[in-house]
Amino acid sequence: MAAPVPPLKPRHYAKPAGLVRRTHRDASRDELRARGLRTALTQELLEARPSQPRLVSTAEGAFARLLLTIPSYAVEAPELAAIYAGLLRTLPKPTALVVLTHESVAATIASWLKKARRRKGDVIVTAPDHLVFSVWAEDGYCASAEGAHTYLVEPYAFPRYGDGLIAELVSNATDLRKSQAPLYFQGGNVLIGDDFFFIGADYPAESLAYVGDVLAPAPGESPADLVRRLYSEYLDTGRRLIYVGSTVPVPAERVRKIAVDGEPWTEVLHAGNDKGTAQPIFHIDMFVTLAGRGPTGAYRALVGDPAMAADFMGERVRPHAMREAFDSIAAGLGRLGFEVTRNPMPLVYVDDPEVRERFWYFATANNALVSVSPRDGDHVWLPTYAYGEWTSLAPVDRRNQEIWEAMGFTAHLLPDCHPLASALGAVHCVKKYLARR
């Protein structure tokens, strides 16, 4: 007997015009290989880069400087503006901000900063209104430091919108520098601890497509060893690199037919996943959160658990929640010596009656901001989701808050993050750490 179709749940907010899913126009593996065949990237073509780069940590140290990219559509959409207001209001006042926005809304951004009583040293960088860029400030680069300089290290290719120009716009207007690596990565698939950094396993696999066309191994060096070495040389020479992925099969995105209230609909499952992926969500920052070292000295990592969330909501875990893949990643990190805590991460959906589409996504609290600081205390900025058709998520929101508070963190709860999560992101995706204290 087939399981009953869940009830209709239309979005409880106006769909923000201009906001697209985080995977919008990302290159496929075949496209990445084609780019490598068209262009022979050599060291001479790359801009100057740090010789001993060190990635800015995902968790270690109080925030010193953040980058936000706030396009005009995010200013004009009340649902997104509310998230930014909550973030600006609760960020520590010593945190310096660099905000890239459109010329037409720069005055509004200035008023936001003033209302939030931000510091006078914040910088607003403007882009022409005809340049299309997204709210996803995290992805187009990694931030690495050397000495007094911070570099926005760009991948070989980043095709999403005009986001590939953000590093240029920001570095031209500030003291930030930029460089480029002949590798494939996106910032949301990189998490940085104290003496290690994670990269989601899909990106090394995609970078292997460059070997032979763009990259040449040293004598006796395997292609896999070459890619691992170059990630360290271009991103962080001092930390240990760990690939994160599932050892059990992960399904690719698919669309299937369903009936809702007797009418034919379609639903999207496993959104953002390519064929052959090792990741249950396309970026690891959606389901893994770093939390510093615990009392035992082991590094703490939270891994989202859809089955735990289903229990809190009084439901059975759905087959397309991919619980086995998340369990596999949690077990793998445990074997590597991490102190793994599972936290509830519910699989939810939004209905669009106009096109009769149901879209499944994770209401993730893992996509959070974390600050571990002996001097300033430990803080976390958590997305929340118990709103509109999803008030049943209140126990999940509470449990995520309790988990962090039990570790000694002060939790700052951000307003309704469904608009971001349904576009496959949340608060960690809309900023870039540029420096820590």
Secondary structure, 3 states (H helix, E strand, C coil): CCCCCCCCCECCCCCCCCCCCCCCCCCCHHHHHHHHHHCCCCHHHCCCCCCCCEECCCCECCEEEEEEEECHHHHHCHHHHHHHHHHHHHCCCCCEEEEEEEHHHHHHHHHHHHHCCCCCCCEEEEECCCCCCCCCCCCCCEEEEECCEEEEEECCCCCCCCHHHHHHHHHHHCCCEEEECCCCCCHHHEEECCCEEEEECHHHHHHHHHECCCECCCCCCCHHHHHHHHHHHHHCCCCEEEEECCCCCCCCCEEEEEEECCEEEEEEECCCCCCCCCCCCCCHHHCEEEEEECCCCCEEEEEEEHHHHHHHCCCCCCHHHCHHHHHHHHHHHHHCCCEEEEEECCEEEEEECCCCEEEEEECCCCCCEEEECCCCCCEEEEEECCCHHHHHHHHHHHHHHHHHHHCCCEEEEEEECHHHHCCCCCHHHHEEEEEEC
